């Protein structure tokens, strides 16, 4: 199962190199399907796992926004490196 996920990820990368949006979309769908199959193989509900990941992301993003506000950082104009540093700081917690 892991090999299939890796294979599909490689195919997404190849489609990206070709700059073919339709192929990227198709291969990304295949990758998602492979990950869902992996989760079922591992007896993990893919919807629940995705819901938990989404909640974790939202909580971290709220903390990033709060930290940015505390440090007077305008997130709409901040450099990506600045935002990434805030994210890393929050993630390391």
Beta strands, then each sheet from edge to edge (+ up, - down):
end
